[in-house]
Amino acid sequence: MKKVAKINILLALAIMAAGMVVAGCKSAPDLTQAQALTMIQAKYDATAPTGAGVTVNNDGMVAGVTAKYWTRTTIYPNKYWADFTLTADGKKV
């Protein structure tokens, strides 16, 4: 008998929890595309900018130089290392 009572209590609690979840959900008002874009842009403007690291293999380096996304600024003596700066096109990408 105790087992059945525990199961009934747990079932009642689960139903109550589900009811609270459903009752607590409120639909948001419909947004136009312009309003949504304004909200997204405001979030981006409020967020502090962060840097991004870019790791590229040899094929990617060749493709980036060919597309003029970056230019080589320094070549190190071992001929394997170099420093690159982004061009205006590279910053857009």
PDB file of N, CA, C and O in Angstrom:
ATOM      1  N   MET A   1       0.809  -1.188   0.000  1.00  0.00           N
ATOM      2  CA  MET A   1       0.000   0.000   0.000  1.00  0.00           C
ATOM      3  C   MET A   1       0.856   1.257   0.000  1.00  0.00           C
ATOM      4  O   MET A   1       0.508   2.244  -0.649  1.00  0.00           O
ATOM      5  N   LYS A   2       1.960   1.231   0.713  1.00  0.00           N
ATOM      6  CA  LYS A   2       2.820   2.409   0.777  1.00  0.00           C
ATOM      7  C   LYS A   2       3.412   2.730  -0.595  1.00  0.00           C
ATOM      8  O   LYS A   2       3.589   3.894  -0.955  1.00  0.00           O
ATOM      9  N   LYS A   3       3.711   1.684  -1.342  1.00  0.00           N
ATOM     10  CA  LYS A   3       4.293   1.881  -2.671  1.00  0.00           C
ATOM     11  C   LYS A   3       3.305   2.577  -3.604  1.00  0.00           C
ATOM     12  O   LYS A   3       3.689   3.474  -4.355  1.00  0.00           O
ATOM     13  N   VAL A   4       2.067   2.182  -3.562  1.00  0.00           N
ATOM     14  CA  VAL A   4       1.034   2.776  -4.405  1.00  0.00           C
ATOM     15  C   VAL A   4       0.818   4.233  -4.021  1.00  0.00           C
ATOM     16  O   VAL A   4       0.619   5.075  -4.897  1.00  0.00           O
ATOM     17  N   ALA A   5       0.852   4.542  -2.751  1.00  0.00           N
ATOM     18  CA  ALA A   5       0.667   5.916  -2.285  1.00  0.00           C
ATOM     19  C   ALA A   5       1.819   6.798  -2.757  1.00  0.00           C
ATOM     20  O   ALA A   5       1.604   7.934  -3.179  1.00  0.00           O
ATOM     21  N   LYS A   6       3.033   6.278  -2.685  1.00  0.00           N
ATOM     22  CA  LYS A   6       4.196   7.049  -3.148  1.00  0.00           C
ATOM     23  C   LYS A   6       4.098   7.338  -4.646  1.00  0.00           C
ATOM     24  O   LYS A   6       4.408   8.438  -5.102  1.00  0.00           O
ATOM     25  N   ILE A   7       3.661   6.329  -5.398  1.00  0.00           N
ATOM     26  CA  ILE A   7       3.534   6.512  -6.842  1.00  0.00           C
ATOM     27  C   ILE A   7       2.463   7.558  -7.141  1.00  0.00           C
ATOM     28  O   ILE A   7       2.649   8.394  -8.026  1.00  0.00           O
ATOM     29  N   ASN A   8       1.351   7.522  -6.420  1.00  0.00           N
ATOM     30  CA  ASN A   8       0.284   8.503  -6.631  1.00  0.00           C
ATOM     31  C   ASN A   8       0.752   9.908  -6.281  1.00  0.00           C
ATOM     32  O   ASN A   8       0.429  10.865  -6.985  1.00  0.00           O
ATOM     33  N   ILE A   9       1.512  10.038  -5.197  1.00  0.00           N
ATOM     34  CA  ILE A   9       2.030  11.354  -4.815  1.00  0.00           C
ATOM     35  C   ILE A   9       2.997  11.874  -5.869  1.00  0.00           C
ATOM     36  O   ILE A   9       2.924  13.041  -6.256  1.00  0.00           O
ATOM     37  N   LEU A  10       3.892  11.026  -6.331  1.00  0.00           N
ATOM     38  CA  LEU A  10       4.844  11.446  -7.369  1.00  0.00           C
ATOM     39  C   LEU A  10       4.120  11.810  -8.665  1.00  0.00           C
ATOM     40  O   LEU A  10       4.502  12.764  -9.344  1.00  0.00           O
ATOM     41  N   LEU A  11       3.087  11.058  -9.006  1.00  0.00           N
ATOM     42  CA  LEU A  11       2.316  11.362 -10.204  1.00  0.00           C
ATOM     43  C   LEU A  11       1.610  12.712 -10.061  1.00  0.00           C
ATOM     44  O   LEU A  11       1.580  13.506 -11.001  1.00  0.00           O
ATOM     45  N   ALA A  12       1.052  12.962  -8.895  1.00  0.00           N
ATOM     46  CA  ALA A  12       0.377  14.239  -8.655  1.00  0.00           C
ATOM     47  C   ALA A  12       1.377  15.394  -8.732  1.00  0.00           C
ATOM     48  O   ALA A  12       1.075  16.437  -9.312  1.00  0.00           O
ATOM     49  N   LEU A  13       2.563  15.215  -8.151  1.00  0.00           N
ATOM     50  CA  LEU A  13       3.588  16.260  -8.221  1.00  0.00           C
ATOM     51  C   LEU A  13       4.029  16.510  -9.662  1.00  0.00           C
ATOM     52  O   LEU A  13       4.236  17.658 -10.057  1.00  0.00           O
ATOM     53  N   ALA A  14       4.172  15.450 -10.441  1.00  0.00           N
ATOM     54  CA  ALA A  14       4.573  15.602 -11.840  1.00  0.00           C
ATOM     55  C   ALA A  14       3.505  16.353 -12.629  1.00  0.00           C
ATOM     56  O   ALA A  14       3.830  17.206 -13.454  1.00  0.00           O
ATOM     57  N   ILE A  15       2.245  16.045 -12.383  1.00  0.00           N
ATOM     58  CA  ILE A  15       1.157  16.740 -13.088  1.00  0.00           C
ATOM     59  C   ILE A  15       1.132  18.216 -12.690  1.00  0.00           C
ATOM     60  O   ILE A  15       0.931  19.087 -13.536  1.00  0.00           O
ATOM     61  N   MET A  16       1.337  18.495 -11.391  1.00  0.00           N
ATOM     62  CA  MET A  16       1.357  19.886 -10.936  1.00  0.00           C
ATOM     63  C   MET A  16       2.529  20.653 -11.552  1.00  0.00           C
ATOM     64  O   MET A  16       2.377  21.806 -11.954  1.00  0.00           O
ATOM     65  N   ALA A  17       3.700  20.007 -11.624  1.00  0.00           N
ATOM     66  CA  ALA A  17       4.871  20.661 -12.217  1.00  0.00           C
ATOM     67  C   ALA A  17       4.627  20.953 -13.691  1.00  0.00           C
ATOM     68  O   ALA A  17       4.972  22.026 -14.185  1.00  0.00           O
ATOM     69  N   ALA A  18       4.028  19.988 -14.390  1.00  0.00           N
ATOM     70  CA  ALA A  18       3.728  20.209 -15.814  1.00  0.00           C
ATOM     71  C   ALA A  18       2.731  21.346 -15.980  1.00  0.00           C
ATOM     72  O   ALA A  18       2.855  22.152 -16.902  1.00  0.00           O
ATOM     73  N   GLY A  19       1.745  21.416 -15.095  1.00  0.00           N
ATOM     74  CA  GLY A  19       0.770  22.504 -15.151  1.00  0.00           C
ATOM     75  C   GLY A  19       1.409  23.854 -14.917  1.00  0.00           C
ATOM     76  O   GLY A  19       1.050  24.833 -15.572  1.00  0.00           O
ATOM     77  N   MET A  20       2.364  23.923 -13.980  1.00  0.00           N
ATOM     78  CA  MET A  20       3.058  25.184 -13.714  1.00  0.00           C
ATOM     79  C   MET A  20       3.902  25.614 -14.910  1.00  0.00           C
ATOM     80  O   MET A  20       3.977  26.797 -15.242  1.00  0.00           O
ATOM     81  N   VAL A  21       4.532  24.639 -15.545  1.00  0.00           N
ATOM     82  CA  VAL A  21       5.352  24.971 -16.714  1.00  0.00           C
ATOM     83  C   VAL A  21       4.481  25.515 -17.837  1.00  0.00           C
ATOM     84  O   VAL A  21       4.820  26.520 -18.462  1.00  0.00           O
ATOM     85  N   VAL A  22       3.361  24.852 -18.091  1.00  0.00           N
ATOM     86  CA  VAL A  22       2.474  25.291 -19.171  1.00  0.00           C
ATOM     87  C   VAL A  22       1.854  26.643 -18.833  1.00  0.00           C
ATOM     88  O   VAL A  22       1.749  27.506 -19.704  1.00  0.00           O
ATOM     89  N   ALA A  23       1.442  26.839 -17.579  1.00  0.00           N
ATOM     90  CA  ALA A  23       0.824  28.104 -17.192  1.00  0.00           C
ATOM     91  C   ALA A  23       1.839  29.240 -17.170  1.00  0.00           C
ATOM     92  O   ALA A  23       1.478  30.399 -17.378  1.00  0.00           O
ATOM     93  N   GLY A  24       3.092  28.920 -16.921  1.00  0.00           N
ATOM     94  CA  GLY A  24       4.124  29.946 -16.843  1.00  0.00           C
ATOM     95  C   GLY A  24       4.599  30.434 -18.198  1.00  0.00           C
ATOM     96  O   GLY A  24       5.230  31.488 -18.281  1.00  0.00           O
ATOM     97  N   CYS A  25       4.316  29.702 -19.253  1.00  0.00           N
ATOM     98  CA  CYS A  25       4.751  30.094 -20.591  1.00  0.00           C
ATOM     99  C   CYS A  25       3.797  31.139 -21.145  1.00  0.00           C
ATOM    100  O   CYS A  25       2.592  30.910 -21.249  1.00  0.00           O
ATOM    101  N   LYS A  26       4.338  32.257 -21.488  1.00  0.00           N
ATOM    102  CA  LYS A  26       3.534  33.310 -22.090  1.00  0.00           C
ATOM    103  C   LYS A  26       4.082  33.574 -23.481  1.00  0.00           C
ATOM    104  O   LYS A  26       5.296  33.609 -23.680  1.00  0.00           O
ATOM    105  N   SER A  27       3.215  33.756 -24.415  1.00  0.00           N
ATOM    106  CA  SER A  27       3.671  34.002 -25.770  1.00  0.00           C
ATOM    107  C   SER A  27       4.186  35.432 -25.885  1.00  0.00           C
ATOM    108  O   SER A  27       3.631  36.362 -25.301  1.00  0.00           O
ATOM    109  N   ALA A  28       5.229  35.577 -26.629  1.00  0.00           N
ATOM    110  CA  ALA A  28       5.811  36.897 -26.872  1.00  0.00           C
ATOM    111  C   ALA A  28       5.031  37.585 -27.988  1.00  0.00           C
ATOM    112  O   ALA A  28       4.450  36.913 -28.840  1.00  0.00           O
ATOM    113  N   PRO A  29       5.013  38.915 -27.992  1.00  0.00           N
ATOM    114  CA  PRO A  29       4.310  39.599 -29.084  1.00  0.00           C
ATOM    115  C   PRO A  29       5.043  39.392 -30.408  1.00  0.00           C
ATOM    116  O   PRO A  29       6.260  39.206 -30.444  1.00  0.00           O
ATOM    117  N   ASP A  30       4.283  39.428 -31.474  1.00  0.00           N
ATOM    118  CA  ASP A  30       4.887  39.268 -32.797  1.00  0.00           C
ATOM    119  C   ASP A  30       5.762  40.481 -33.112  1.00  0.00           C
ATOM    120  O   ASP A  30       5.398  41.623 -32.835  1.00  0.00           O
ATOM    121  N   LEU A  31       6.921  40.201 -33.696  1.00  0.00           N
ATOM    122  CA  LEU A  31       7.851  41.258 -34.084  1.00  0.00           C
ATOM    123  C   LEU A  31       7.908  41.354 -35.594  1.00  0.00           C
ATOM    124  O   LEU A  31       7.823  40.347 -36.298  1.00  0.00           O
ATOM    125  N   THR A  32       8.050  42.563 -36.081  1.00  0.00           N
ATOM    126  CA  THR A  32       8.316  42.728 -37.503  1.00  0.00           C
ATOM    127  C   THR A  32       9.788  42.455 -37.734  1.00  0.00           C
ATOM    128  O   THR A  32      10.570  42.392 -36.785  1.00  0.00           O
ATOM    129  N   GLN A  33      10.163  42.295 -38.976  1.00  0.00           N
ATOM    130  CA  GLN A  33      11.566  42.031 -39.277  1.00  0.00           C
ATOM    131  C   GLN A  33      12.428  43.217 -38.857  1.00  0.00           C
ATOM    132  O   GLN A  33      13.533  43.021 -38.352  1.00  0.00           O
ATOM    133  N   ALA A  34      11.951  44.428 -39.053  1.00  0.00           N
ATOM    134  CA  ALA A  34      12.721  45.617 -38.680  1.00  0.00           C
ATOM    135  C   ALA A  34      12.927  45.686 -37.173  1.00  0.00           C
ATOM    136  O   ALA A  34      14.013  46.037 -36.710  1.00  0.00           O
ATOM    137  N   GLN A  35      11.882  45.351 -36.396  1.00  0.00           N
ATOM    138  CA  GLN A  35      12.018  45.364 -34.945  1.00  0.00           C
ATOM    139  C   GLN A  35      13.012  44.303 -34.478  1.00  0.00           C
ATOM    140  O   GLN A  35      13.814  44.557 -33.579  1.00  0.00           O
ATOM    141  N   ALA A  36      12.963  43.117 -35.083  1.00  0.00           N
ATOM    142  CA  ALA A  36      13.881  42.048 -34.718  1.00  0.00           C
ATOM    143  C   ALA A  36      15.321  42.446 -35.037  1.00  0.00           C
ATOM    144  O   ALA A  36      16.222  42.229 -34.226  1.00  0.00           O
ATOM    145  N   LEU A  37      15.536  43.022 -36.210  1.00  0.00           N
ATOM    146  CA  LEU A  37      16.891  43.450 -36.577  1.00  0.00           C
ATOM    147  C   LEU A  37      17.394  44.546 -35.650  1.00  0.00           C
ATOM    148  O   LEU A  37      18.578  44.575 -35.313  1.00  0.00           O
ATOM    149  N   THR A  38      16.511  45.449 -35.234  1.00  0.00           N
ATOM    150  CA  THR A  38      16.891  46.509 -34.303  1.00  0.00           C
ATOM    151  C   THR A  38      17.309  45.918 -32.962  1.00  0.00           C
ATOM    152  O   THR A  38      18.290  46.361 -32.365  1.00  0.00           O
ATOM    153  N   MET A  39      16.563  44.913 -32.486  1.00  0.00           N
ATOM    154  CA  MET A  39      16.911  44.275 -31.215  1.00  0.00           C
ATOM    155  C   MET A  39      18.237  43.533 -31.311  1.00  0.00           C
ATOM    156  O   MET A  39      19.049  43.595 -30.388  1.00  0.00           O
ATOM    157  N   ILE A  40      18.461  42.845 -32.399  1.00  0.00           N
ATOM    158  CA  ILE A  40      19.716  42.110 -32.592  1.00  0.00           C
ATOM    159  C   ILE A  40      20.890  43.074 -32.671  1.00  0.00           C
ATOM    160  O   ILE A  40      21.930  42.835 -32.056  1.00  0.00           O
ATOM    161  N   GLN A  41      20.735  44.160 -33.420  1.00  0.00           N
ATOM    162  CA  GLN A  41      21.808  45.140 -33.546  1.00  0.00           C
ATOM    163  C   GLN A  41      22.103  45.790 -32.198  1.00  0.00           C
ATOM    164  O   GLN A  41      23.265  46.044 -31.881  1.00  0.00           O
ATOM    165  N   ALA A  42      21.073  46.061 -31.402  1.00  0.00           N
ATOM    166  CA  ALA A  42      21.278  46.648 -30.075  1.00  0.00           C
ATOM    167  C   ALA A  42      22.073  45.693 -29.193  1.00  0.00           C
ATOM    168  O   ALA A  42      22.927  46.131 -28.422  1.00  0.00           O
ATOM    169  N   LYS A  43      21.803  44.399 -29.295  1.00  0.00           N
ATOM    170  CA  LYS A  43      22.566  43.400 -28.528  1.00  0.00           C
ATOM    171  C   LYS A  43      24.024  43.400 -28.967  1.00  0.00           C
ATOM    172  O   LYS A  43      24.923  43.371 -28.127  1.00  0.00           O
ATOM    173  N   TYR A  44      24.268  43.433 -30.277  1.00  0.00           N
ATOM    174  CA  TYR A  44      25.643  43.459 -30.782  1.00  0.00           C
ATOM    175  C   TYR A  44      26.365  44.731 -30.341  1.00  0.00           C
ATOM    176  O   TYR A  44      27.543  44.682 -29.987  1.00  0.00           O
ATOM    177  N   ASP A  45      25.670  45.867 -30.360  1.00  0.00           N
ATOM    178  CA  ASP A  45      26.284  47.123 -29.958  1.00  0.00           C
ATOM    179  C   ASP A  45      26.612  47.133 -28.467  1.00  0.00           C
ATOM    180  O   ASP A  45      27.609  47.730 -28.061  1.00  0.00           O
ATOM    181  N   ALA A  46      25.787  46.479 -27.649  1.00  0.00           N
ATOM    182  CA  ALA A  46      25.992  46.475 -26.207  1.00  0.00           C
ATOM    183  C   ALA A  46      27.107  45.510 -25.784  1.00  0.00           C
ATOM    184  O   ALA A  46      27.737  45.703 -24.744  1.00  0.00           O
ATOM    185  N   THR A  47      27.343  44.484 -26.583  1.00  0.00           N
ATOM    186  CA  THR A  47      28.350  43.488 -26.244  1.00  0.00           C
ATOM    187  C   THR A  47      29.742  44.032 -26.553  1.00  0.00           C
ATOM    188  O   THR A  47      29.971  44.630 -27.605  1.00  0.00           O
ATOM    189  N   ALA A  48      30.667  43.814 -25.620  1.00  0.00           N
ATOM    190  CA  ALA A  48      32.041  44.274 -25.818  1.00  0.00           C
ATOM    191  C   ALA A  48      32.695  43.464 -26.941  1.00  0.00           C
ATOM    192  O   ALA A  48      32.493  42.253 -27.027  1.00  0.00           O
ATOM    193  N   PRO A  49      33.472  44.121 -27.796  1.00  0.00           N
ATOM    194  CA  PRO A  49      34.118  43.382 -28.883  1.00  0.00           C
ATOM    195  C   PRO A  49      35.194  42.441 -28.347  1.00  0.00           C
ATOM    196  O   PRO A  49      35.854  42.733 -27.350  1.00  0.00           O
ATOM    197  N   THR A  50      35.354  41.326 -29.016  1.00  0.00           N
ATOM    198  CA  THR A  50      36.379  40.356 -28.647  1.00  0.00           C
ATOM    199  C   THR A  50      37.185  40.002 -29.883  1.00  0.00           C
ATOM    200  O   THR A  50      36.694  40.089 -31.009  1.00  0.00           O
ATOM    201  N   GLY A  51      38.410  39.609 -29.660  1.00  0.00           N
ATOM    202  CA  GLY A  51      39.283  39.205 -30.757  1.00  0.00           C
ATOM    203  C   GLY A  51      38.934  37.804 -31.227  1.00  0.00           C
ATOM    204  O   GLY A  51      38.280  37.041 -30.516  1.00  0.00           O
ATOM    205  N   ALA A  52      39.370  37.483 -32.411  1.00  0.00           N
ATOM    206  CA  ALA A  52      39.141  36.148 -32.958  1.00  0.00           C
ATOM    207  C   ALA A  52      40.460  35.617 -33.492  1.00  0.00           C
ATOM    208  O   ALA A  52      41.161  36.302 -34.238  1.00  0.00           O
ATOM    209  N   GLY A  53      40.787  34.414 -33.113  1.00  0.00           N
ATOM    210  CA  GLY A  53      41.986  33.767 -33.627  1.00  0.00           C
ATOM    211  C   GLY A  53      41.679  33.037 -34.914  1.00  0.00           C
ATOM    212  O   GLY A  53      40.611  32.440 -35.056  1.00  0.00           O
ATOM    213  N   VAL A  54      42.601  33.080 -35.846  1.00  0.00           N
ATOM    214  CA  VAL A  54      42.407  32.414 -37.127  1.00  0.00           C
ATOM    215  C   VAL A  54      43.578  31.465 -37.341  1.00  0.00           C
ATOM    216  O   VAL A  54      44.738  31.877 -37.303  1.00  0.00           O
ATOM    217  N   THR A  55      43.269  30.203 -37.563  1.00  0.00           N
ATOM    218  CA  THR A  55      44.295  29.209 -37.856  1.00  0.00           C
ATOM    219  C   THR A  55      44.057  28.715 -39.268  1.00  0.00           C
ATOM    220  O   THR A  55      42.962  28.260 -39.599  1.00  0.00           O
ATOM    221  N   VAL A  56      45.085  28.806 -40.100  1.00  0.00           N
ATOM    222  CA  VAL A  56      44.940  28.460 -41.508  1.00  0.00           C
ATOM    223  C   VAL A  56      46.086  27.532 -41.901  1.00  0.00           C
ATOM    224  O   VAL A  56      47.228  27.755 -41.498  1.00  0.00           O
ATOM    225  N   ASN A  57      45.793  26.496 -42.681  1.00  0.00           N
ATOM    226  CA  ASN A  57      46.853  25.623 -43.181  1.00  0.00           C
ATOM    227  C   ASN A  57      47.475  26.231 -44.444  1.00  0.00           C
ATOM    228  O   ASN A  57      47.092  27.329 -44.848  1.00  0.00           O
ATOM    229  N   ASN A  58      48.407  25.547 -45.057  1.00  0.00           N
ATOM    230  CA  ASN A  58      49.151  26.083 -46.198  1.00  0.00           C
ATOM    231  C   ASN A  58      48.222  26.405 -47.369  1.00  0.00           C
ATOM    232  O   ASN A  58      48.355  27.455 -47.998  1.00  0.00           O
ATOM    233  N   ASP A  59      47.281  25.502 -47.661  1.00  0.00           N
ATOM    234  CA  ASP A  59      46.360  25.757 -48.779  1.00  0.00           C
ATOM    235  C   ASP A  59      45.514  27.004 -48.519  1.00  0.00           C
ATOM    236  O   ASP A  59      45.257  27.788 -49.433  1.00  0.00           O
ATOM    237  N   GLY A  60      45.084  27.181 -47.269  1.00  0.00           N
ATOM    238  CA  GLY A  60      44.303  28.366 -46.922  1.00  0.00           C
ATOM    239  C   GLY A  60      45.116  29.638 -47.033  1.00  0.00           C
ATOM    240  O   GLY A  60      44.594  30.676 -47.441  1.00  0.00           O
ATOM    241  N   MET A  61      46.407  29.568 -46.670  1.00  0.00           N
ATOM    242  CA  MET A  61      47.272  30.742 -46.787  1.00  0.00           C
ATOM    243  C   MET A  61      47.425  31.149 -48.251  1.00  0.00           C
ATOM    244  O   MET A  61      47.344  32.329 -48.593  1.00  0.00           O
ATOM    245  N   VAL A  62      47.644  30.164 -49.100  1.00  0.00           N
ATOM    246  CA  VAL A  62      47.792  30.451 -50.529  1.00  0.00           C
ATOM    247  C   VAL A  62      46.501  31.044 -51.084  1.00  0.00           C
ATOM    248  O   VAL A  62      46.536  32.011 -51.845  1.00  0.00           O
ATOM    249  N   ALA A  63      45.357  30.464 -50.704  1.00  0.00           N
ATOM    250  CA  ALA A  63      44.074  30.978 -51.187  1.00  0.00           C
ATOM    251  C   ALA A  63      43.826  32.397 -50.689  1.00  0.00           C
ATOM    252  O   ALA A  63      43.305  33.230 -51.431  1.00  0.00           O
ATOM    253  N   GLY A  64      44.197  32.687 -49.424  1.00  0.00           N
ATOM    254  CA  GLY A  64      44.005  34.028 -48.874  1.00  0.00           C
ATOM    255  C   GLY A  64      44.876  35.064 -49.546  1.00  0.00           C
ATOM    256  O   GLY A  64      44.430  36.184 -49.798  1.00  0.00           O
ATOM    257  N   VAL A  65      46.109  34.707 -49.839  1.00  0.00           N
ATOM    258  CA  VAL A  65      47.009  35.646 -50.526  1.00  0.00           C
ATOM    259  C   VAL A  65      46.527  35.865 -51.959  1.00  0.00           C
ATOM    260  O   VAL A  65      46.547  36.992 -52.454  1.00  0.00           O
ATOM    261  N   THR A  66      46.092  34.792 -52.629  1.00  0.00           N
ATOM    262  CA  THR A  66      45.584  34.911 -53.996  1.00  0.00           C
ATOM    263  C   THR A  66      44.343  35.802 -54.045  1.00  0.00           C
ATOM    264  O   THR A  66      44.188  36.611 -54.960  1.00  0.00           O
ATOM    265  N   ALA A  67      43.461  35.647 -53.054  1.00  0.00           N
ATOM    266  CA  ALA A  67      42.246  36.463 -53.005  1.00  0.00           C
ATOM    267  C   ALA A  67      42.510  37.852 -52.435  1.00  0.00           C
ATOM    268  O   ALA A  67      41.599  38.678 -52.368  1.00  0.00           O
ATOM    269  N   LYS A  68      43.744  38.115 -52.027  1.00  0.00           N
ATOM    270  CA  LYS A  68      44.162  39.403 -51.461  1.00  0.00           C
ATOM    271  C   LYS A  68      43.408  39.739 -50.182  1.00  0.00           C
ATOM    272  O   LYS A  68      42.992  40.878 -49.970  1.00  0.00           O
ATOM    273  N   TYR A  69      43.234  38.694 -49.306  1.00  0.00           N
ATOM    274  CA  TYR A  69      42.624  38.915 -47.998  1.00  0.00           C
ATOM    275  C   TYR A  69      43.672  39.394 -46.993  1.00  0.00           C
ATOM    276  O   TYR A  69      43.324  40.060 -46.018  1.00  0.00           O
ATOM    277  N   TRP A  70      44.927  39.072 -47.209  1.00  0.00           N
ATOM    278  CA  TRP A  70      46.005  39.553 -46.349  1.00  0.00           C
ATOM    279  C   TRP A  70      47.280  39.708 -47.150  1.00  0.00           C
ATOM    280  O   TRP A  70      47.445  39.122 -48.220  1.00  0.00           O
ATOM    281  N   THR A  71      48.174  40.509 -46.607  1.00  0.00           N
ATOM    282  CA  THR A  71      49.477  40.722 -47.246  1.00  0.00           C
ATOM    283  C   THR A  71      50.567  40.361 -46.257  1.00  0.00           C
ATOM    284  O   THR A  71      50.393  40.501 -45.046  1.00  0.00           O
ATOM    285  N   ARG A  72      51.681  39.901 -46.772  1.00  0.00           N
ATOM    286  CA  ARG A  72      52.811  39.505 -45.926  1.00  0.00           C
ATOM    287  C   ARG A  72      53.589  40.751 -45.538  1.00  0.00           C
ATOM    288  O   ARG A  72      53.983  41.541 -46.397  1.00  0.00           O
ATOM    289  N   THR A  73      53.808  40.924 -44.238  1.00  0.00           N
ATOM    290  CA  THR A  73      54.531  42.109 -43.773  1.00  0.00           C
ATOM    291  C   THR A  73      55.946  41.780 -43.330  1.00  0.00           C
ATOM    292  O   THR A  73      56.854  42.589 -43.523  1.00  0.00           O
ATOM    293  N   THR A  74      56.149  40.621 -42.747  1.00  0.00           N
ATOM    294  CA  THR A  74      57.480  40.239 -42.266  1.00  0.00           C
ATOM    295  C   THR A  74      57.749  38.798 -42.649  1.00  0.00           C
ATOM    296  O   THR A  74      56.891  37.933 -42.471  1.00  0.00           O
ATOM    297  N   ILE A  75      58.942  38.534 -43.177  1.00  0.00           N
ATOM    298  CA  ILE A  75      59.365  37.167 -43.458  1.00  0.00           C
ATOM    299  C   ILE A  75      60.524  36.862 -42.517  1.00  0.00           C
ATOM    300  O   ILE A  75      61.488  37.624 -42.447  1.00  0.00           O
ATOM    301  N   TYR A  76      60.430  35.749 -41.796  1.00  0.00           N
ATOM    302  CA  TYR A  76      61.473  35.375 -40.849  1.00  0.00           C
ATOM    303  C   TYR A  76      62.569  34.599 -41.567  1.00  0.00           C
ATOM    304  O   TYR A  76      62.332  34.052 -42.644  1.00  0.00           O
ATOM    305  N   PRO A  77      63.765  34.543 -40.989  1.00  0.00           N
ATOM    306  CA  PRO A  77      64.906  33.917 -41.672  1.00  0.00           C
ATOM    307  C   PRO A  77      64.702  32.457 -42.066  1.00  0.00           C
ATOM    308  O   PRO A  77      65.310  32.010 -43.038  1.00  0.00           O
ATOM    309  N   ASN A  78      63.886  31.709 -41.366  1.00  0.00           N
ATOM    310  CA  ASN A  78      63.730  30.300 -41.720  1.00  0.00           C
ATOM    311  C   ASN A  78      62.812  30.089 -42.925  1.00  0.00           C
ATOM    312  O   ASN A  78      62.642  28.953 -43.367  1.00  0.00           O
ATOM    313  N   LYS A  79      62.227  31.138 -43.458  1.00  0.00           N
ATOM    314  CA  LYS A  79      61.367  31.132 -44.650  1.00  0.00           C
ATOM    315  C   LYS A  79      60.054  30.359 -44.458  1.00  0.00           C
ATOM    316  O   LYS A  79      59.282  30.226 -45.409  1.00  0.00           O
ATOM    317  N   TYR A  80      59.787  29.850 -43.255  1.00  0.00           N
ATOM    318  CA  TYR A  80      58.529  29.162 -42.980  1.00  0.00           C
ATOM    319  C   TYR A  80      57.550  30.044 -42.219  1.00  0.00           C
ATOM    320  O   TYR A  80      56.339  29.836 -42.289  1.00  0.00           O
ATOM    321  N   TRP A  81      58.065  31.018 -41.499  1.00  0.00           N
ATOM    322  CA  TRP A  81      57.230  31.884 -40.692  1.00  0.00           C
ATOM    323  C   TRP A  81      57.108  33.241 -41.359  1.00  0.00           C
ATOM    324  O   TRP A  81      58.026  33.710 -42.032  1.00  0.00           O
ATOM    325  N   ALA A  82      55.962  33.855 -41.157  1.00  0.00           N
ATOM    326  CA  ALA A  82      55.755  35.206 -41.678  1.00  0.00           C
ATOM    327  C   ALA A  82      54.625  35.865 -40.898  1.00  0.00           C
ATOM    328  O   ALA A  82      53.778  35.184 -40.321  1.00  0.00           O
ATOM    329  N   ASP A  83      54.619  37.169 -40.886  1.00  0.00           N
ATOM    330  CA  ASP A  83      53.523  37.931 -40.295  1.00  0.00           C
ATOM    331  C   ASP A  83      52.690  38.502 -41.433  1.00  0.00           C
ATOM    332  O   ASP A  83      53.217  38.928 -42.461  1.00  0.00           O
ATOM    333  N   PHE A  84      51.374  38.498 -41.224  1.00  0.00           N
ATOM    334  CA  PHE A  84      50.463  38.983 -42.249  1.00  0.00           C
ATOM    335  C   PHE A  84      49.519  40.012 -41.627  1.00  0.00           C
ATOM    336  O   PHE A  84      49.196  39.938 -40.442  1.00  0.00           O
ATOM    337  N   THR A  85      49.090  40.954 -42.431  1.00  0.00           N
ATOM    338  CA  THR A  85      48.061  41.905 -41.997  1.00  0.00           C
ATOM    339  C   THR A  85      46.873  41.768 -42.937  1.00  0.00           C
ATOM    340  O   THR A  85      47.021  41.500 -44.129  1.00  0.00           O
ATOM    341  N   LEU A  86      45.695  41.961 -42.364  1.00  0.00           N
ATOM    342  CA  LEU A  86      44.468  41.870 -43.160  1.00  0.00           C
ATOM    343  C   LEU A  86      44.308  43.104 -44.053  1.00  0.00           C
ATOM    344  O   LEU A  86      44.597  44.229 -43.646  1.00  0.00           O
ATOM    345  N   THR A  87      43.848  42.864 -45.255  1.00  0.00           N
ATOM    346  CA  THR A  87      43.510  43.970 -46.140  1.00  0.00           C
ATOM    347  C   THR A  87      42.050  44.375 -45.863  1.00  0.00           C
ATOM    348  O   THR A  87      41.378  43.755 -45.038  1.00  0.00           O
ATOM    349  N   ALA A  88      41.578  45.391 -46.539  1.00  0.00           N
ATOM    350  CA  ALA A  88      40.187  45.825 -46.367  1.00  0.00           C
ATOM    351  C   ALA A  88      39.216  44.708 -46.764  1.00  0.00           C
ATOM    352  O   ALA A  88      38.198  44.503 -46.102  1.00  0.00           O
ATOM    353  N   ASP A  89      39.532  43.990 -47.841  1.00  0.00           N
ATOM    354  CA  ASP A  89      38.688  42.864 -48.259  1.00  0.00           C
ATOM    355  C   ASP A  89      38.708  41.754 -47.226  1.00  0.00           C
ATOM    356  O   ASP A  89      37.681  41.123 -46.973  1.00  0.00           O
ATOM    357  N   GLY A  90      39.873  41.506 -46.622  1.00  0.00           N
ATOM    358  CA  GLY A  90      39.985  40.478 -45.592  1.00  0.00           C
ATOM    359  C   GLY A  90      39.173  40.803 -44.355  1.00  0.00           C
ATOM    360  O   GLY A  90      38.615  39.902 -43.728  1.00  0.00           O
ATOM    361  N   LYS A  91      39.096  42.078 -43.992  1.00  0.00           N
ATOM    362  CA  LYS A  91      38.286  42.468 -42.833  1.00  0.00           C
ATOM    363  C   LYS A  91      36.812  42.288 -43.099  1.00  0.00           C
ATOM    364  O   LYS A  91      36.049  42.006 -42.175  1.00  0.00           O
ATOM    365  N   LYS A  92      36.392  42.446 -44.343  1.00  0.00           N
ATOM    366  CA  LYS A  92      34.975  42.239 -44.678  1.00  0.00           C
ATOM    367  C   LYS A  92      34.604  40.773 -44.573  1.00  0.00           C
ATOM    368  O   LYS A  92      33.512  40.422 -44.127  1.00  0.00           O
ATOM    369  N   VAL A  93      35.534  39.918 -44.993  1.00  0.00           N
ATOM    370  CA  VAL A  93      35.256  38.476 -44.974  1.00  0.00           C
ATOM    371  C   VAL A  93      35.241  38.004 -43.544  1.00  0.00           C
ATOM    372  O   VAL A  93      35.026  36.819 -43.286  1.00  0.00           O
TER     373      VAL A  93
END
